Amino acid sequence: MPEKRYLMTPGPTPAPPEVLAAIAQPVVHHRGPDFKQLYAECLERLRQVFRTESEVLLFGGSGTGTMESAVANLCSPGDRVLVVSAGYFGERWASIADAYGADVDHLRYVWGEIPSAEDAAARLAEREAVALFFTHSETSTGVVSDPQPFAQLAREAGALSVVDAISSLGAVPLETDAWGLDVVASGAQKALMTPPGIALASVSPAAWERSAIATSPRFYFDWERTRKGQATLDAPVTPPVSLVAGLNVALGMLLDEGLEAAFERHVRLGRACREGLKAMGLELFSPDDDSSAVVTAARAPEGVDSGELVLLLRDRHGVTLAPGQGELKGKIFRIGHIGYYDVFDITTALAAVELALIELGADVERGTAVTRALEAFERTPV
Amino acid sequence: MPEKRYLMTPGPTPAPPEVLAAIAQPVVHHRGPDFKQLYAECLERLRQVFRTESEVLLFGGSGTGTMESAVANLCSPGDRVLVVSAGYFGERWASIADAYGADVDHLRYVWGEIPSAEDAAARLAEREAVALFFTHSETSTGVVSDPQPFAQLAREAGALSVVDAISSLGAVPLETDAWGLDVVASGAQKALMTPPGIALASVSPAAWERSAIATSPRFYFDWERTRKGQATLDAPVTPPVSLVAGLNVALGMLLDEGLEAAFERHVRLGRACREGLKAMGLELFSPDDDSSAVVTAARAPEGVDSGELVLLLRDRHGVTLAPGQGELKGKIFRIGHIGYYDVFDITTALAAVELALIELGADVERGTAVTRALEAFERTPV
């Protein structure tokens, strides 16, 4: 295996050196002033990134943990919920809600399709639900949906809107309060540029009301205990203090760049990635438009197994992309361009894909992808 | 506040520079060979430290998370359980079991008392239970109980034994298999010398059987999903890869020292701490014997609020000790000597306590504590 590594998956993503330096600082006590100061700053920056006046709850855990927190804090056994899915992570909502004994109505699309708000509204009109669970950026397919119509139709149907924004937050526009999203579940290991281990959830006043009557058992991921602790900067359990220090630095970098600038950068990275792949002669799997700003998925060319391509890239060239998951296994590969990325990461990914496909005997156009990507990245404004 | 910090609480504890350097390495993908190799090594080292042939489950989360995993995976609503508590963390077992709708029989001792196995056996004889939850090292009081009689009486009564070994694992002897402990719940942020964010649980064959029929909802902390993932080194959720890299280094250091040597070091650290405090004229709260090898608790002298002492030490001298919790607030202070500690950490703590008590006008014996501690540390064998 080569010495130098390039992490280009849709998560975890590379952390900036400044973030790694912050997490390597000596451990501090979570109830002392050193930590409390950065905890307060971090929670405030999270509100800015989520664009909410509500408290953003911070847990030690993965994205799945914060998704579970939403189910556990909003649902009682037997509660009817609607899950809209079109990929691996959308289906996780259904699995978690099932595990909690919810009565799950599952509006399931073929992976890669774009869920329709009209379909969801029709389902809710047929069968009321306490909550609508859906996905902002479906990491397994590269599809980024617009959460606004889903939030609106949920509100109109008297259901809470709960969105998985794990790979989208900080990469593409998300307006928690302005769009009326009741719960935004996210994590720090994607566009927030922090090593994995921090789970996040914003909770609207309506969601707080619901959580007060929801009877599913919960303790570690209990929202109220966490809110009470955060209110006095006295976390109910020992938080992952080193990762929080890293997240605080990463959020500072993101806010210094500016959220709008970061969103524009992600759009241009997606554009560069798509144009480069097409120049090679590959067929895109994720939509060929500027909504695809988080992860670009492409079909492996005829006769090439995408899993083999990913392994070759990783083991011979040190470049880690993501293979297809579930029903897309062997068919697609995915390039994440989330967080600490610039256009030269895209050109590296493209150069490596081109090289590896040639090695696998595929018939690809050589020598144009990198230049086309650079040109596409330069086209502004978005 | 002074520049230099001394973290001397019973958790989180200082991480060695080698561990901090490991967590600051570039983020790797959790399904790639770099991570899988260290994940396998880490899981194997955990089995050595837990002294078990069973799989040790690794979660992103805090110690409370792994305690909750035990309740959620073993109990169905209405199941009768016995909780034995004599402090803050013992009572947490009761809170979690309550939250899951268990029928909790709570054998509650005054904080600082040493729970009696005979009492627990009598309770189980009166009222059967599916599990006995108890505490190995009660961090809030400094009392370390012997888990063996509790494991035995539980087995004899047909109950599973579930022990909180969060602050004890790696500091004092713990024989998961030889003592027949069904579940050992622990974390990496104490004697395992890693920044907080990793929760651990070993599960015996009998506990696996029970978990297969327990109906409490769980997903993130579900044992079976986690075991399946670990079996193929394919974690069911994104693990905290950077912290796992740190833990792997820390476990290597601990096993290089040797578990028995580490246990002896902790006994001697406790002895040094106790002799130093007594030389100052202070009264110990934790037992004055070699069982007190994790955290030493002492009463503040007449007229001194222990909380004030802790704040002065922290804010003027940069030395962080722990105050009393709950009903011991204001009365005791606690010096953690867990993990990355040597005798000079003890002498630093003692010198600082002596200085601060003088500043607070207390009548303490000056100039003997450090020397007495050094002498006590030298007495071997344990």
Interface residues (C-beta under 8 A of the other chain):
Chain A: M1 R5 L7 T9 G11 P12 T13 P14 A15 L20 A21 I23 A24 Q25 P26 V27 V28 H29 H30 G32 P33 D34 F59 G60 G61 S62 G63 T64 G65 E68 V71 A72 P77 S95 I96 A99 Y100 G101 G187 Q189 P195 P196 G197 S216 P217 R218 F219 Y220 F221 D222 P236 V237 T238 P239 P240 V241 S242 L243 R314 D315 T320
Chain B: M1 R5 L7 T9 G11 P12 T13 P14 A15 L20 A21 I23 A24 Q25 P26 V27 V28 H29 H30 G32 P33 D34 F59 G60 G61 S62 G63 T64 G65 E68 V71 A72 P77 S95 I96 A99 Y100 G101 G187 Q189 P195 P196 G197 S216 P217 R218 F219 Y220 F221 D222 P236 V237 T238 P239 P240 V241 S242 L243 R314 D315 T320
